[in-house]
Amino acid sequence: MGFVVNPIAGMGGRVGLKGTDGVLKEALARGAKPVAPQRAKEFLHELKRHAEELNLQLLACPGIMGEKEAREASFKPEVLPLTIGKETTAEDTKKAVRLFAEVKVDLIVFVGGDGTARDIYDALKNLSNTVPVLGVPSGVKMYSGIFAVNPRDAAEVVVAFAKKTASMADFEIMDADEEAIRSDRFAVKLYGFLRGPFLPLRVQASKQVTPQTLDERENQKASARFVVEEMVPDATYILGPGTTVKCVAELLGVEKTLLGVDLYRNGKLIKDVDEKRILREVNDWQKVWIIVSPIGRQGMLFGRGNQQISPEIIKRVGKKRIIVVATRNKVQSLDGGVLRVDTGDAEVDEMLKGYIRVVTDYKEWRLVRVV
């Protein structure tokens, strides 16, 4: 197994930068902490339990691109003959992937986000021998379908692949324009396909854009009207990204960011808040609600594109004061018919599992399972 880590992936999430490409210095200035190393170790610790039975041989990138995490997880990896600098680059990832292909590894596992997936696609697209790829999610948005739902699930997929019980599929790699997204414009297109192992409920679907048909829009408005009527006047509301939650804001008479997280209270909106700002602004957590809508088809509630709503914030709010809004069409198109969470905190993920109420129309809701 070839193993590569993008050490800066995901650092723009909690600090509200909606990605890390090209804004690492700003993310660090805002107090961003590394995400990928911990995600890598979580994956490797889970995989280590099966390493002997699988006769797993690990070929890792040097230093902070995989070797360090592998050794901390008690692996003794073979290290790629690759020289990397103090600050790693996309070219380092591409070189590593080409070396993996040359030595004919059975599987490439990477820890990163959509940008890393695009780099791997670029490295492999002109090669004659196709190597299966699996992503351990550590980015901000992760709209592509090549990722496991979380690091623990990624280990299960590797085990199934080694035992030949996983099927193979071609996964969409999505190209998100992070500069446009930071300007609150949704700009995502299909970049290509990567082949990889598939295990039901362990590998996520690619994002499905909400269709802006008249029926869909009316359904959004009806659901939003029900949410607004039920809102507590003196409470604080954390508003997640997306068109459905934006519809709630429109009925409240405020202009919400489409792709950011905003804070609403007393008729006013604080736009584009990060984790620190939310923690600073809230005094009484017993009067705080979170309004979110799952990502289309993927069904992700937390952990994709809304990391500003961190595990610490979710713990303080509690599951009972999370309002989920989704149109009937979005609920019907959920991959596996379930919702998913990947907050980065196993305890919080466990707290959110089970059934949750989803507002699907005016005075209409359904119970949907969170896995």
Buried (B, 14 or more C-beta within 10 A) or exposed (E): BBBBBBBBBBBBBBBBBBBBBEBBEEBBEBEBEBBBBBBBBBBBBBBBEBBEEBEBEBBBBBBBBBBBBBBEBEBEBEBBEBEBEEEBEBEBBBBBBEBBBEEEBBBBBBBBBBBBBBBBBBBBEEEEEEBBBBBBBBBBBBBBBBBBBBBBBBBBBBBBBBEEEBEEBEBBBBBBBBBBBBEBEBEBEEBBBBBBBBBEEBBBBBBBEBEEEEEBBEBBBBBBBBBBEEBEEEBBBBBBBBBBBBBBBBBBEBEBBBBBBBBBBEEEBBBBBBBBBBBEBBEEBEBBBBBBBBBBBBBBBBBBBBBBBBBBBBBBBBBEBBBBBBBBBBBEBBBEEEBBBBBBBEEBBEBBBEEBEBBBBBEEBBEBBBB
